[in-house]
Amino acid sequence: MKKTAHIDRPLTFLIFTLLIGGCMIFASAALGYLGRGNGNVSSVVFNHLVLGAGIGVVALIITSIVDYRVWQRFAPFFFVLAIIATALVFLPQIGVMHGGGKRWIEFAGISFQPSETLKLGTVIMAAAYFSAIRARIQSMWYTIGGLIAILALPSVVLVLQPDIGTLGVITLGALAIYFTAGVSWKHIAIIACIIPIVLGAIIMTKPYVRDRVATFFYPAKNQQAEGYQIRQSLIAIGSGGFSGRGFGQGVQKFTYLPEPMGDSIFAVAGEELGFVGSASIVVLFLAFALRGFTVASRAPDLFGALLGVGISMYLASEAFINIASMLGVAPLTGIPLTFVSQGGSAMLVSLASAGILLNISKHSTAR
């Protein structure tokens, strides 16, 4: 095996293609937001492009330079700090309510969604834990018990907000690490039985989750209420046809499409870029995920492999969940489209996570 001394070029290309393309799609969607008479669009664009993309690229450069093994040593501290930061939304002085959830904190007029740091913190913690118990990987107490212990506090904080979509992304990232760590099939089967029970409990106890699931199965009902967003999204995507209306020429972003810069931004892209553009976005995210897994498979140690899998899974899964919900093949979750949707904090943490993945590739072994 031969050690490489540079970051993975295909992965770098995919990250910056998604970032630059995402900023262009966001700029087009922002025009629709401005056209609705929203005067505060400048602050939204500033938060996303300057605080998110701008500082995010700086964070990517820094994390791509810092040896990824540093995160293993500080994993528990980063994880606990991320949980504390996420819990700060419940403080009335700084917590901000929006869209039925208390998920943001605000300082000096700048808002931040701390649960974004919890995604990365949980992935780092899970990678550090399962690489540390390698000798006990066949013990149910250490594997299933450890996974539940890692997810317990994030689950409590996110269910209380509520932010079930973020919890789902965190769980997928942790599960990817859990499966990759080499646990026995019996343990995997037990987890596979636990997950439907937990999902059922959440659906039964959270009315808004129950409404979204009902809308998913019966989209024709309540088209002016719960089913409104998916209906408008499908109209936008369908009107794009094969080649789209043309970049910047979308109509739905000016009128009926809810959250054109946020959850519904894929619908904006679908209308303007058509099937060709939409399929290209899906292919780019798929290529990103596969390249991330390839980087993980070439990591020089177990921690690097698990961390690479966890980051690749969480970044790609939130993109595919967003796309699936806009196409009506999954319930609406409020999950952003990675590297594209409005959200400076989401962009910042996503780019920092991508930088860690690039650093793993820098230390990888060619096979």
HUQUIBEL-V180167 format. One record per run of one state. SS is the DSSP state (h for helix, s for strand, l for the rest). FROM is the first residue (numbers start at 1). TO is the last residue. If there is no record, write none. Layout:
SS/FROM/TO
SS/FROM/TO
//
This chain:
l/1/1
s/2/3
l/4/8
h/9/35
l/36/40
h/41/65
l/66/68
h/69/73
l/74/74
h/75/90
l/91/94
s/95/98
l/99/100
s/101/107
l/108/109
s/110/112
l/113/114
h/115/132
l/133/133
h/134/136
l/137/139
h/140/161
l/162/163
h/164/180
l/181/184
h/185/205
l/206/206
h/207/217
l/218/227
h/228/239
l/240/251
h/252/254
l/255/264
h/265/297
l/298/301
h/302/326
l/327/343
h/344/362
l/363/364
s/365/366
l/367/367
//
